[in-house]
Amino acid sequence: MILQHVEADPALRGRGAAGRLMEGLLELARDRELKITPVCSYAVAYIQRHPEYHDLLEQPNGLSPKPPVDKPRAGPLGSSPRPTRPDHLP
């Protein structure tokens, strides 16, 4: 199971919602005998603080955030890059 992004609604921040979500996800992974790969920095930090979940890691040293996947970059000022048109089309 890849933990790519964990985020709490702004109204719930500071109330432990993200921690409860992580606990539930990790217990679900344990119940289903799944291994996890934390990608999100919050997920990595949570697991670092909770060694009782280290046995769930896909890789023993899997506690560093993974680099983001390269996505196509937007053009100037956040606009999408313009597609190129083949010469034979009007």
Stockholm file with secondary structure:
# STOCKHOLM 1.0

chainA/1-90         MILQHVEADPALRGRGAAGRLMEGLLELARDRELKITPVCSYAVAYIQRHPEYHDLLEQPNGLSPKPPVDKPRAGPLGSSPRPTRPDHLP
#=GR chainA/1-90 SS CEECCCCCCGGGTTTTHHHHHHHHHHHHHHHTTCCBEECSHHHHHHHHHCGGGGGGBSSTTCCSCCCCCCCCCCCGGGCCCCCCCCTTCC
#=GC SS_cons        CEECCCCCCGGGTTTTHHHHHHHHHHHHHHHTTCCBEECSHHHHHHHHHCGGGGGGBSSTTCCSCCCCCCCCCCCGGGCCCCCCCCTTCC
//
